[in-house]
């Protein structure tokens, strides 16, 4: 996404319509032509939504976006304001009910000037801060955070060869946010991937130049929607090409920013795919939802409830399986495995199960412990000896040598993706660091992560870690001398007759014949595109690398297979893969803060070895479960204390109000099965 190839500056301005709304944007306007642009769009009923100014050799250059849509707010715009004039306008417009929404600072005659946009609204309070040094910017972010304000717009520019900053903050307490400021261009791609992989959406992006090198401010909100894309350091021709691609995919330009190097303009941009409110739903009524599998009168209420859930939340398809006292009693498919081809989901359709892969990996580790090939307190890198030379190098975090198998199983190994990043979604940058062609394999990820410090001391606390379970996959391979997939098939899948369970593939063309198609409103940059090129692809099919996620999130399976897996531990004395003491050990509460509160009381919910556990008053009474989520996938597997187990799999991630489908259906499924009075005696296992 980061371009450095030279292109010639070809046009002074351009005006293009976009699909999501009637929109115009213009680039490289002079001050006078910018004013004419404002006058014209006002007469035509447009609202100015973004502006950015860069100083040129002879003229300041303005970039602007205007949108025409129903119900837009009254607005005012000024440019060329000095600091005193800005303060006066801010006081005047605040008294009239206008809030600042855009600010762009620039140098003219050795003084700061500002282009500012105000909108009339009665929403949360907005404030402007300007003329800030680097230190003052950071202090302001911290100060206003304490007062409940979050950054909305940040801007940087050079004044007398020194960086100066301005910004707009809004009073909100409903958004988790991050601001990455003064990031050099050679580091921004890494920051971009790190923050966006944690589920943050880029809200604002500003660039300015120090000694001919771009430096960036970025504002991020933790929001799943709307779908968005961003490109930075684009020449004009690159910007034109990217905007054309975005238009073709129904993305609307919402943020534009620019700067100059050697008098050549470069652009940063954010595009958003606005929801089409008139788009018809997949399901208009419950009766039209196809249902496959054996119909049983005992489960008429469950059939009806699942269909009503699909009608409310509109996923293309789902598979549901339930076991009762060790018998598979329910297995049905709902909706479409392939919406375009109108192919119904079958009970045995395969879905990406994402992090439900973790309990499968954990069971294999427990098997090796049971066979005395491992111990829970074995240090991981005493097993993975191939990395010991790297661990002995100067500057490597010495705590890495102390991480144990137990800590990886409990997510207490020392990695916290909310503090640093999730390395399993950095296929391109990690490969580049190693001088290899992307995407990075699991071994590549480990090599890079050995150079990263831990986020906390091993064993100190719980923090969910995909990387920890990737290491467990490598432990299985090293101890057994077999590829991870081969050992898992022989040791877990075959004894439990999980015939529809295997490792998945990233690309659509490699999906299994029985595998569903995954749906996500978002696109991402392909990890397979040659360096220097950018290809936008549906997120489930190439924006990340499933093959490297094998032991923490790479499996595909069917709902009946997962129920077989969960049911294997119901009768601990008769389990075909683990002995009873090992099963008890697998569900055991971890020590320290992972299993107990600060005051020493046991936590009601904790993470054992590969399973989330909810403990009830009776010591032996527990529910066990695991969720899974990836773009295009939402899954849940539940082992309930009364012997009921179920698996529910979806081929998209979010439902109503952009909430995870697995979390939306979790509580409801408990209520639905509680309503069933008569449980069938027949086991469906031979039919699935």
Secondary structure as a PSIPRED ss2 file (coil, helix, strand):
# PSIPRED VFORMAT (PSIPRED V4.0)

   1 X C   1.000  0.000  0.000
   2 X E   0.000  0.000  1.000
   3 X C   1.000  0.000  0.000
   4 X C   1.000  0.000  0.000
   5 X C   1.000  0.000  0.000
   6 X C   1.000  0.000  0.000
   7 X C   1.000  0.000  0.000
   8 X C   1.000  0.000  0.000
   9 X C   1.000  0.000  0.000
  10 X C   1.000  0.000  0.000
  11 X C   1.000  0.000  0.000
  12 X C   1.000  0.000  0.000
  13 X C   1.000  0.000  0.000
  14 X C   1.000  0.000  0.000
  15 X C   1.000  0.000  0.000
  16 X C   1.000  0.000  0.000
  17 X C   1.000  0.000  0.000
  18 X C   1.000  0.000  0.000
  19 X C   1.000  0.000  0.000
  20 X C   1.000  0.000  0.000
  21 X C   1.000  0.000  0.000
  22 X E   0.000  0.000  1.000
  23 X E   0.000  0.000  1.000
  24 X E   0.000  0.000  1.000
  25 X E   0.000  0.000  1.000
  26 X E   0.000  0.000  1.000
  27 X E   0.000  0.000  1.000
  28 X E   0.000  0.000  1.000
  29 X E   0.000  0.000  1.000
  30 X C   1.000  0.000  0.000
  31 X H   0.000  1.000  0.000
  32 X H   0.000  1.000  0.000
  33 X H   0.000  1.000  0.000
  34 X H   0.000  1.000  0.000
  35 X H   0.000  1.000  0.000
  36 X H   0.000  1.000  0.000
  37 X H   0.000  1.000  0.000
  38 X H   0.000  1.000  0.000
  39 X H   0.000  1.000  0.000
  40 X H   0.000  1.000  0.000
  41 X H   0.000  1.000  0.000
  42 X H   0.000  1.000  0.000
  43 X H   0.000  1.000  0.000
  44 X C   1.000  0.000  0.000
  45 X C   1.000  0.000  0.000
  46 X C   1.000  0.000  0.000
  47 X E   0.000  0.000  1.000
  48 X E   0.000  0.000  1.000
  49 X E   0.000  0.000  1.000
  50 X E   0.000  0.000  1.000
  51 X E   0.000  0.000  1.000
  52 X E   0.000  0.000  1.000
  53 X E   0.000  0.000  1.000
  54 X E   0.000  0.000  1.000
  55 X C   1.000  0.000  0.000
  56 X C   1.000  0.000  0.000
  57 X C   1.000  0.000  0.000
  58 X C   1.000  0.000  0.000
  59 X C   1.000  0.000  0.000
  60 X C   1.000  0.000  0.000
  61 X E   0.000  0.000  1.000
  62 X E   0.000  0.000  1.000
  63 X E   0.000  0.000  1.000
  64 X E   0.000  0.000  1.000
  65 X E   0.000  0.000  1.000
  66 X E   0.000  0.000  1.000
  67 X E   0.000  0.000  1.000
  68 X E   0.000  0.000  1.000
  69 X C   1.000  0.000  0.000
  70 X C   1.000  0.000  0.000
  71 X C   1.000  0.000  0.000
  72 X C   1.000  0.000  0.000
  73 X C   1.000  0.000  0.000
  74 X C   1.000  0.000  0.000
  75 X E   0.000  0.000  1.000
  76 X E   0.000  0.000  1.000
  77 X E   0.000  0.000  1.000
  78 X E   0.000  0.000  1.000
  79 X E   0.000  0.000  1.000
  80 X E   0.000  0.000  1.000
  81 X E   0.000  0.000  1.000
  82 X C   1.000  0.000  0.000
  83 X H   0.000  1.000  0.000
  84 X H   0.000  1.000  0.000
  85 X H   0.000  1.000  0.000
  86 X H   0.000  1.000  0.000
  87 X H   0.000  1.000  0.000
  88 X H   0.000  1.000  0.000
  89 X H   0.000  1.000  0.000
  90 X H   0.000  1.000  0.000
  91 X H   0.000  1.000  0.000
  92 X H   0.000  1.000  0.000
  93 X H   0.000  1.000  0.000
  94 X H   0.000  1.000  0.000
  95 X H   0.000  1.000  0.000
  96 X C   1.000  0.000  0.000
  97 X C   1.000  0.000  0.000
  98 X E   0.000  0.000  1.000
  99 X E   0.000  0.000  1.000
 100 X E   0.000  0.000  1.000
 101 X E   0.000  0.000  1.000
 102 X E   0.000  0.000  1.000
 103 X E   0.000  0.000  1.000
 104 X E   0.000  0.000  1.000
 105 X E   0.000  0.000  1.000
 106 X E   0.000  0.000  1.000
 107 X E   0.000  0.000  1.000
 108 X E   0.000  0.000  1.000
 109 X C   1.000  0.000  0.000
 110 X C   1.000  0.000  0.000
 111 X E   0.000  0.000  1.000
 112 X E   0.000  0.000  1.000
 113 X E   0.000  0.000  1.000
 114 X E   0.000  0.000  1.000
 115 X E   0.000  0.000  1.000
 116 X E   0.000  0.000  1.000
 117 X E   0.000  0.000  1.000
 118 X E   0.000  0.000  1.000
 119 X E   0.000  0.000  1.000
 120 X E   0.000  0.000  1.000
 121 X C   1.000  0.000  0.000
 122 X C   1.000  0.000  0.000
 123 X C   1.000  0.000  0.000
 124 X C   1.000  0.000  0.000
 125 X C   1.000  0.000  0.000
 126 X E   0.000  0.000  1.000
 127 X E   0.000  0.000  1.000
 128 X E   0.000  0.000  1.000
 129 X E   0.000  0.000  1.000
 130 X E   0.000  0.000  1.000
 131 X E   0.000  0.000  1.000
 132 X E   0.000  0.000  1.000
 133 X C   1.000  0.000  0.000
 134 X H   0.000  1.000  0.000
 135 X H   0.000  1.000  0.000
 136 X H   0.000  1.000  0.000
 137 X H   0.000  1.000  0.000
 138 X H   0.000  1.000  0.000
 139 X H   0.000  1.000  0.000
 140 X H   0.000  1.000  0.000
 141 X H   0.000  1.000  0.000
 142 X H   0.000  1.000  0.000
 143 X H   0.000  1.000  0.000
 144 X H   0.000  1.000  0.000
 145 X H   0.000  1.000  0.000
 146 X H   0.000  1.000  0.000
 147 X C   1.000  0.000  0.000
 148 X C   1.000  0.000  0.000
 149 X E   0.000  0.000  1.000
 150 X E   0.000  0.000  1.000
 151 X E   0.000  0.000  1.000
 152 X E   0.000  0.000  1.000
 153 X E   0.000  0.000  1.000
 154 X E   0.000  0.000  1.000
 155 X E   0.000  0.000  1.000
 156 X E   0.000  0.000  1.000
 157 X E   0.000  0.000  1.000
 158 X E   0.000  0.000  1.000
 159 X E   0.000  0.000  1.000
 160 X C   1.000  0.000  0.000
 161 X C   1.000  0.000  0.000
 162 X E   0.000  0.000  1.000
 163 X E   0.000  0.000  1.000
 164 X E   0.000  0.000  1.000
 165 X E   0.000  0.000  1.000
 166 X E   0.000  0.000  1.000
 167 X E   0.000  0.000  1.000
 168 X E   0.000  0.000  1.000
 169 X E   0.000  0.000  1.000
 170 X E   0.000  0.000  1.000
 171 X E   0.000  0.000  1.000
 172 X C   1.000  0.000  0.000
 173 X C   1.000  0.000  0.000
 174 X C   1.000  0.000  0.000
 175 X C   1.000  0.000  0.000
 176 X C   1.000  0.000  0.000
 177 X E   0.000  0.000  1.000
 178 X E   0.000  0.000  1.000
 179 X E   0.000  0.000  1.000
 180 X E   0.000  0.000  1.000
 181 X E   0.000  0.000  1.000
 182 X E   0.000  0.000  1.000
 183 X E   0.000  0.000  1.000
 184 X E   0.000  0.000  1.000
 185 X H   0.000  1.000  0.000
 186 X H   0.000  1.000  0.000
 187 X H   0.000  1.000  0.000
 188 X H   0.000  1.000  0.000
 189 X H   0.000  1.000  0.000
 190 X H   0.000  1.000  0.000
 191 X H   0.000  1.000  0.000
 192 X H   0.000  1.000  0.000
 193 X H   0.000  1.000  0.000
 194 X H   0.000  1.000  0.000
 195 X H   0.000  1.000  0.000
 196 X H   0.000  1.000  0.000
 197 X H   0.000  1.000  0.000
 198 X C   1.000  0.000  0.000
 199 X C   1.000  0.000  0.000
 200 X C   1.000  0.000  0.000
 201 X E   0.000  0.000  1.000
 202 X E   0.000  0.000  1.000
 203 X E   0.000  0.000  1.000
 204 X E   0.000  0.000  1.000
 205 X E   0.000  0.000  1.000
 206 X E   0.000  0.000  1.000
 207 X E   0.000  0.000  1.000
 208 X E   0.000  0.000  1.000
 209 X E   0.000  0.000  1.000
 210 X E   0.000  0.000  1.000
 211 X C   1.000  0.000  0.000
 212 X C   1.000  0.000  0.000
 213 X E   0.000  0.000  1.000
 214 X E   0.000  0.000  1.000
 215 X E   0.000  0.000  1.000
 216 X E   0.000  0.000  1.000
 217 X E   0.000  0.000  1.000
 218 X E   0.000  0.000  1.000
 219 X E   0.000  0.000  1.000
 220 X E   0.000  0.000  1.000
 221 X E   0.000  0.000  1.000
 222 X C   1.000  0.000  0.000
 223 X C   1.000  0.000  0.000
 224 X C   1.000  0.000  0.000
 225 X C   1.000  0.000  0.000
 226 X C   1.000  0.000  0.000
 227 X E   0.000  0.000  1.000
 228 X E   0.000  0.000  1.000
 229 X E   0.000  0.000  1.000
 230 X E   0.000  0.000  1.000
 231 X E   0.000  0.000  1.000
 232 X E   0.000  0.000  1.000
 233 X E   0.000  0.000  1.000
 234 X E   0.000  0.000  1.000
 235 X C   1.000  0.000  0.000
 236 X H   0.000  1.000  0.000
 237 X H   0.000  1.000  0.000
 238 X H   0.000  1.000  0.000
 239 X H   0.000  1.000  0.000
 240 X H   0.000  1.000  0.000
 241 X H   0.000  1.000  0.000
 242 X H   0.000  1.000  0.000
 243 X H   0.000  1.000  0.000
 244 X H   0.000  1.000  0.000
 245 X H   0.000  1.000  0.000
 246 X H   0.000  1.000  0.000
 247 X H   0.000  1.000  0.000
 248 X H   0.000  1.000  0.000
 249 X C   1.000  0.000  0.000
 250 X C   1.000  0.000  0.000
 251 X C   1.000  0.000  0.000
 252 X E   0.000  0.000  1.000
 253 X E   0.000  0.000  1.000
 254 X E   0.000  0.000  1.000
 255 X E   0.000  0.000  1.000
 256 X E   0.000  0.000  1.000
 257 X E   0.000  0.000  1.000
 258 X E   0.000  0.000  1.000
 259 X E   0.000  0.000  1.000
 260 X E   0.000  0.000  1.000
 261 X E   0.000  0.000  1.000
 262 X C   1.000  0.000  0.000
 263 X C   1.000  0.000  0.000
 264 X E   0.000  0.000  1.000
 265 X E   0.000  0.000  1.000
 266 X E   0.000  0.000  1.000
 267 X E   0.000  0.000  1.000
 268 X E   0.000  0.000  1.000
 269 X E   0.000  0.000  1.000
 270 X E   0.000  0.000  1.000
 271 X E   0.000  0.000  1.000
 272 X E   0.000  0.000  1.000
 273 X E   0.000  0.000  1.000
 274 X C   1.000  0.000  0.000
 275 X C   1.000  0.000  0.000
 276 X C   1.000  0.000  0.000
 277 X C   1.000  0.000  0.000
 278 X C   1.000  0.000  0.000
 279 X C   1.000  0.000  0.000
 280 X C   1.000  0.000  0.000
 281 X C   1.000  0.000  0.000
 282 X C   1.000  0.000  0.000
 283 X C   1.000  0.000  0.000
 284 X C   1.000  0.000  0.000
 285 X C   1.000  0.000  0.000
 286 X H   0.000  1.000  0.000
 287 X H   0.000  1.000  0.000
 288 X H   0.000  1.000  0.000
 289 X C   1.000  0.000  0.000
 290 X C   1.000  0.000  0.000
 291 X E   0.000  0.000  1.000
 292 X E   0.000  0.000  1.000
 293 X C   1.000  0.000  0.000
 294 X C   1.000  0.000  0.000
 295 X C   1.000  0.000  0.000
 296 X C   1.000  0.000  0.000
 297 X H   0.000  1.000  0.000
 298 X H   0.000  1.000  0.000
 299 X H   0.000  1.000  0.000
 300 X H   0.000  1.000  0.000
 301 X H   0.000  1.000  0.000
 302 X H   0.000  1.000  0.000
 303 X H   0.000  1.000  0.000
 304 X H   0.000  1.000  0.000
 305 X H   0.000  1.000  0.000
 306 X H   0.000  1.000  0.000
 307 X H   0.000  1.000  0.000
 308 X H   0.000  1.000  0.000
 309 X H   0.000  1.000  0.000
 310 X H   0.000  1.000  0.000
 311 X H   0.000  1.000  0.000
 312 X H   0.000  1.000  0.000
 313 X H   0.000  1.000  0.000
 314 X C   1.000  0.000  0.000
 315 X C   1.000  0.000  0.000
 316 X C   1.000  0.000  0.000
 317 X E   0.000  0.000  1.000
 318 X E   0.000  0.000  1.000
 319 X E   0.000  0.000  1.000
 320 X E   0.000  0.000  1.000
 321 X E   0.000  0.000  1.000
 322 X E   0.000  0.000  1.000
 323 X E   0.000  0.000  1.000
 324 X E   0.000  0.000  1.000
 325 X C   1.000  0.000  0.000
 326 X C   1.000  0.000  0.000
 327 X E   0.000  0.000  1.000
 328 X E   0.000  0.000  1.000
 329 X E   0.000  0.000  1.000
 330 X E   0.000  0.000  1.000
 331 X E   0.000  0.000  1.000
 332 X E   0.000  0.000  1.000
 333 X E   0.000  0.000  1.000
 334 X E   0.000  0.000  1.000
 335 X E   0.000  0.000  1.000
 336 X E   0.000  0.000  1.000
 337 X E   0.000  0.000  1.000
 338 X E   0.000  0.000  1.000
 339 X C   1.000  0.000  0.000
 340 X C   1.000  0.000  0.000
 341 X C   1.000  0.000  0.000
 342 X C   1.000  0.000  0.000
 343 X E   0.000  0.000  1.000
 344 X E   0.000  0.000  1.000
 345 X C   1.000  0.000  0.000
 346 X C   1.000  0.000  0.000
 347 X C   1.000  0.000  0.000
 348 X C   1.000  0.000  0.000
 349 X C   1.000  0.000  0.000
 350 X E   0.000  0.000  1.000
 351 X E   0.000  0.000  1.000
 352 X E   0.000  0.000  1.000
 353 X C   1.000  0.000  0.000
 354 X H   0.000  1.000  0.000
 355 X H   0.000  1.000  0.000
 356 X H   0.000  1.000  0.000
 357 X H   0.000  1.000  0.000
 358 X H   0.000  1.000  0.000
 359 X H   0.000  1.000  0.000
 360 X H   0.000  1.000  0.000
 361 X H   0.000  1.000  0.000
 362 X H   0.000  1.000  0.000
 363 X H   0.000  1.000  0.000
 364 X H   0.000  1.000  0.000
 365 X H   0.000  1.000  0.000
 366 X H   0.000  1.000  0.000
 367 X H   0.000  1.000  0.000
 368 X H   0.000  1.000  0.000
 369 X H   0.000  1.000  0.000
 370 X H   0.000  1.000  0.000
 371 X C   1.000  0.000  0.000
 372 X C   1.000  0.000  0.000
 373 X C   1.000  0.000  0.000
 374 X C   1.000  0.000  0.000
 375 X C   1.000  0.000  0.000
 376 X C   1.000  0.000  0.000
 377 X C   1.000  0.000  0.000
 378 X C   1.000  0.000  0.000
 379 X E   0.000  0.000  1.000
 380 X H   0.000  1.000  0.000
 381 X H   0.000  1.000  0.000
 382 X H   0.000  1.000  0.000
 383 X H   0.000  1.000  0.000
 384 X C   1.000  0.000  0.000
 385 X H   0.000  1.000  0.000
 386 X H   0.000  1.000  0.000
 387 X H   0.000  1.000  0.000
 388 X H   0.000  1.000  0.000
 389 X H   0.000  1.000  0.000
 390 X H   0.000  1.000  0.000
 391 X H   0.000  1.000  0.000
 392 X C   1.000  0.000  0.000
 393 X C   1.000  0.000  0.000
 394 X C   1.000  0.000  0.000
 395 X C   1.000  0.000  0.000
 396 X C   1.000  0.000  0.000
 397 X C   1.000  0.000  0.000
 398 X H   0.000  1.000  0.000
 399 X H   0.000  1.000  0.000
 400 X H   0.000  1.000  0.000
 401 X H   0.000  1.000  0.000
 402 X H   0.000  1.000  0.000
 403 X C   1.000  0.000  0.000
 404 X E   0.000  0.000  1.000
 405 X H   0.000  1.000  0.000
 406 X H   0.000  1.000  0.000
 407 X H   0.000  1.000  0.000
 408 X H   0.000  1.000  0.000
 409 X H   0.000  1.000  0.000
 410 X H   0.000  1.000  0.000
 411 X C   1.000  0.000  0.000
 412 X C   1.000  0.000  0.000
 413 X C   1.000  0.000  0.000
 414 X C   1.000  0.000  0.000
 415 X C   1.000  0.000  0.000
 416 X C   1.000  0.000  0.000
 417 X C   1.000  0.000  0.000
 418 X C   1.000  0.000  0.000
 419 X C   1.000  0.000  0.000
 420 X C   1.000  0.000  0.000
 421 X C   1.000  0.000  0.000
 422 X C   1.000  0.000  0.000
 423 X H   0.000  1.000  0.000
 424 X H   0.000  1.000  0.000
 425 X H   0.000  1.000  0.000
 426 X C   1.000  0.000  0.000
 427 X H   0.000  1.000  0.000
 428 X H   0.000  1.000  0.000
 429 X H   0.000  1.000  0.000
 430 X H   0.000  1.000  0.000
 431 X H   0.000  1.000  0.000
 432 X H   0.000  1.000  0.000
 433 X H   0.000  1.000  0.000
 434 X C   1.000  0.000  0.000
 435 X C   1.000  0.000  0.000
 436 X C   1.000  0.000  0.000
 437 X C   1.000  0.000  0.000
 438 X C   1.000  0.000  0.000
 439 X C   1.000  0.000  0.000
 440 X C   1.000  0.000  0.000
 441 X C   1.000  0.000  0.000
 442 X H   0.000  1.000  0.000
 443 X H   0.000  1.000  0.000
 444 X H   0.000  1.000  0.000
 445 X H   0.000  1.000  0.000
 446 X H   0.000  1.000  0.000
 447 X H   0.000  1.000  0.000
 448 X H   0.000  1.000  0.000
 449 X H   0.000  1.000  0.000
 450 X C   1.000  0.000  0.000
 451 X C   1.000  0.000  0.000
 452 X C   1.000  0.000  0.000
 453 X C   1.000  0.000  0.000
 454 X C   1.000  0.000  0.000
 455 X C   1.000  0.000  0.000
 456 X C   1.000  0.000  0.000
 457 X C   1.000  0.000  0.000
 458 X C   1.000  0.000  0.000
 459 X C   1.000  0.000  0.000
 460 X C   1.000  0.000  0.000
 461 X C   1.000  0.000  0.000
 462 X C   1.000  0.000  0.000
 463 X C   1.000  0.000  0.000
 464 X C   1.000  0.000  0.000
 465 X C   1.000  0.000  0.000
 466 X H   0.000  1.000  0.000
 467 X H   0.000  1.000  0.000
 468 X H   0.000  1.000  0.000
 469 X H   0.000  1.000  0.000
 470 X H   0.000  1.000  0.000
 471 X H   0.000  1.000  0.000
 472 X H   0.000  1.000  0.000
 473 X H   0.000  1.000  0.000
 474 X H   0.000  1.000  0.000
 475 X H   0.000  1.000  0.000
 476 X H   0.000  1.000  0.000
 477 X H   0.000  1.000  0.000
 478 X H   0.000  1.000  0.000
 479 X H   0.000  1.000  0.000
 480 X H   0.000  1.000  0.000
 481 X C   1.000  0.000  0.000
 482 X C   1.000  0.000  0.000
 483 X C   1.000  0.000  0.000
 484 X H   0.000  1.000  0.000
 485 X H   0.000  1.000  0.000
 486 X H   0.000  1.000  0.000
 487 X H   0.000  1.000  0.000
 488 X H   0.000  1.000  0.000
 489 X H   0.000  1.000  0.000
 490 X H   0.000  1.000  0.000
 491 X H   0.000  1.000  0.000
 492 X H   0.000  1.000  0.000
 493 X H   0.000  1.000  0.000
 494 X C   1.000  0.000  0.000
 495 X C   1.000  0.000  0.000
 496 X C   1.000  0.000  0.000
 497 X C   1.000  0.000  0.000
 498 X C   1.000  0.000  0.000
 499 X C   1.000  0.000  0.000
 500 X C   1.000  0.000  0.000
 501 X C   1.000  0.000  0.000
 502 X E   0.000  0.000  1.000
 503 X E   0.000  0.000  1.000
 504 X C   1.000  0.000  0.000
 505 X C   1.000  0.000  0.000
 506 X C   1.000  0.000  0.000
 507 X C   1.000  0.000  0.000
 508 X H   0.000  1.000  0.000
 509 X H   0.000  1.000  0.000
 510 X H   0.000  1.000  0.000
 511 X C   1.000  0.000  0.000
 512 X C   1.000  0.000  0.000
 513 X C   1.000  0.000  0.000
 514 X C   1.000  0.000  0.000
 515 X E   0.000  0.000  1.000
 516 X C   1.000  0.000  0.000
 517 X C   1.000  0.000  0.000
 518 X C   1.000  0.000  0.000
 519 X E   0.000  0.000  1.000
 520 X C   1.000  0.000  0.000
 521 X C   1.000  0.000  0.000
 522 X C   1.000  0.000  0.000
 523 X E   0.000  0.000  1.000
 524 X E   0.000  0.000  1.000
 525 X E   0.000  0.000  1.000
 526 X C   1.000  0.000  0.000
 527 X C   1.000  0.000  0.000
 528 X C   1.000  0.000  0.000
 529 X C   1.000  0.000  0.000
 530 X C   1.000  0.000  0.000
 531 X C   1.000  0.000  0.000
 532 X C   1.000  0.000  0.000
 533 X C   1.000  0.000  0.000
 534 X C   1.000  0.000  0.000
 535 X C   1.000  0.000  0.000
 536 X E   0.000  0.000  1.000
 537 X E   0.000  0.000  1.000
 538 X E   0.000  0.000  1.000
 539 X H   0.000  1.000  0.000
 540 X H   0.000  1.000  0.000
 541 X H   0.000  1.000  0.000
 542 X C   1.000  0.000  0.000
 543 X C   1.000  0.000  0.000
 544 X C   1.000  0.000  0.000
 545 X C   1.000  0.000  0.000
 546 X H   0.000  1.000  0.000
 547 X H   0.000  1.000  0.000
 548 X H   0.000  1.000  0.000
 549 X H   0.000  1.000  0.000
 550 X H   0.000  1.000  0.000
 551 X H   0.000  1.000  0.000
 552 X H   0.000  1.000  0.000
 553 X H   0.000  1.000  0.000
 554 X C   1.000  0.000  0.000
 555 X E   0.000  0.000  1.000
 556 X E   0.000  0.000  1.000
 557 X E   0.000  0.000  1.000
 558 X C   1.000  0.000  0.000
 559 X H   0.000  1.000  0.000
 560 X H   0.000  1.000  0.000
 561 X H   0.000  1.000  0.000
 562 X H   0.000  1.000  0.000
 563 X H   0.000  1.000  0.000
 564 X H   0.000  1.000  0.000
 565 X H   0.000  1.000  0.000
 566 X H   0.000  1.000  0.000
 567 X H   0.000  1.000  0.000
 568 X C   1.000  0.000  0.000
 569 X C   1.000  0.000  0.000
 570 X C   1.000  0.000  0.000
 571 X C   1.000  0.000  0.000
 572 X H   0.000  1.000  0.000
 573 X H   0.000  1.000  0.000
 574 X H   0.000  1.000  0.000
 575 X C   1.000  0.000  0.000
 576 X C   1.000  0.000  0.000
 577 X C   1.000  0.000  0.000
 578 X C   1.000  0.000  0.000
 579 X C   1.000  0.000  0.000
 580 X H   0.000  1.000  0.000
 581 X H   0.000  1.000  0.000
 582 X H   0.000  1.000  0.000
 583 X H   0.000  1.000  0.000
 584 X H   0.000  1.000  0.000
 585 X H   0.000  1.000  0.000
 586 X H   0.000  1.000  0.000
 587 X C   1.000  0.000  0.000
 588 X C   1.000  0.000  0.000
 589 X C   1.000  0.000  0.000
 590 X C   1.000  0.000  0.000
 591 X C   1.000  0.000  0.000
 592 X H   0.000  1.000  0.000
 593 X H   0.000  1.000  0.000
 594 X H   0.000  1.000  0.000
 595 X C   1.000  0.000  0.000
 596 X E   0.000  0.000  1.000
 597 X C   1.000  0.000  0.000
 598 X C   1.000  0.000  0.000
 599 X C   1.000  0.000  0.000
 600 X C   1.000  0.000  0.000
 601 X C   1.000  0.000  0.000
 602 X E   0.000  0.000  1.000
 603 X C   1.000  0.000  0.000
 604 X C   1.000  0.000  0.000
 605 X E   0.000  0.000  1.000
 606 X E   0.000  0.000  1.000
 607 X E   0.000  0.000  1.000
 608 X C   1.000  0.000  0.000
 609 X C   1.000  0.000  0.000
 610 X C   1.000  0.000  0.000
 611 X C   1.000  0.000  0.000
 612 X E   0.000  0.000  1.000
 613 X E   0.000  0.000  1.000
 614 X E   0.000  0.000  1.000
 615 X E   0.000  0.000  1.000
 616 X C   1.000  0.000  0.000
 617 X C   1.000  0.000  0.000
 618 X C   1.000  0.000  0.000
 619 X C   1.000  0.000  0.000
 620 X C   1.000  0.000  0.000
 621 X C   1.000  0.000  0.000
 622 X E   0.000  0.000  1.000
 623 X E   0.000  0.000  1.000
 624 X E   0.000  0.000  1.000
 625 X E   0.000  0.000  1.000
 626 X E   0.000  0.000  1.000
 627 X E   0.000  0.000  1.000
 628 X E   0.000  0.000  1.000
 629 X E   0.000  0.000  1.000
 630 X E   0.000  0.000  1.000
 631 X C   1.000  0.000  0.000
 632 X C   1.000  0.000  0.000
 633 X E   0.000  0.000  1.000
 634 X E   0.000  0.000  1.000
 635 X E   0.000  0.000  1.000
 636 X E   0.000  0.000  1.000
 637 X E   0.000  0.000  1.000
 638 X E   0.000  0.000  1.000
 639 X E   0.000  0.000  1.000
 640 X C   1.000  0.000  0.000
 641 X C   1.000  0.000  0.000
 642 X C   1.000  0.000  0.000
 643 X C   1.000  0.000  0.000
 644 X E   0.000  0.000  1.000
 645 X E   0.000  0.000  1.000
 646 X E   0.000  0.000  1.000
 647 X E   0.000  0.000  1.000
 648 X E   0.000  0.000  1.000
 649 X E   0.000  0.000  1.000
 650 X E   0.000  0.000  1.000
 651 X C   1.000  0.000  0.000
 652 X E   0.000  0.000  1.000
 653 X C   1.000  0.000  0.000
 654 X E   0.000  0.000  1.000
 655 X C   1.000  0.000  0.000
 656 X H   0.000  1.000  0.000
 657 X H   0.000  1.000  0.000
 658 X H   0.000  1.000  0.000
 659 X C   1.000  0.000  0.000
 660 X E   0.000  0.000  1.000
 661 X H   0.000  1.000  0.000
 662 X H   0.000  1.000  0.000
 663 X H   0.000  1.000  0.000
 664 X H   0.000  1.000  0.000
 665 X H   0.000  1.000  0.000
 666 X H   0.000  1.000  0.000
 667 X H   0.000  1.000  0.000
 668 X H   0.000  1.000  0.000
 669 X H   0.000  1.000  0.000
 670 X H   0.000  1.000  0.000
 671 X H   0.000  1.000  0.000
 672 X H   0.000  1.000  0.000
 673 X H   0.000  1.000  0.000
 674 X H   0.000  1.000  0.000
 675 X C   1.000  0.000  0.000
 676 X C   1.000  0.000  0.000
 677 X C   1.000  0.000  0.000
 678 X C   1.000  0.000  0.000
 679 X C   1.000  0.000  0.000
 680 X C   1.000  0.000  0.000
 681 X C   1.000  0.000  0.000
 682 X C   1.000  0.000  0.000
 683 X C   1.000  0.000  0.000
 684 X H   0.000  1.000  0.000
 685 X H   0.000  1.000  0.000
 686 X H   0.000  1.000  0.000
 687 X H   0.000  1.000  0.000
 688 X C   1.000  0.000  0.000
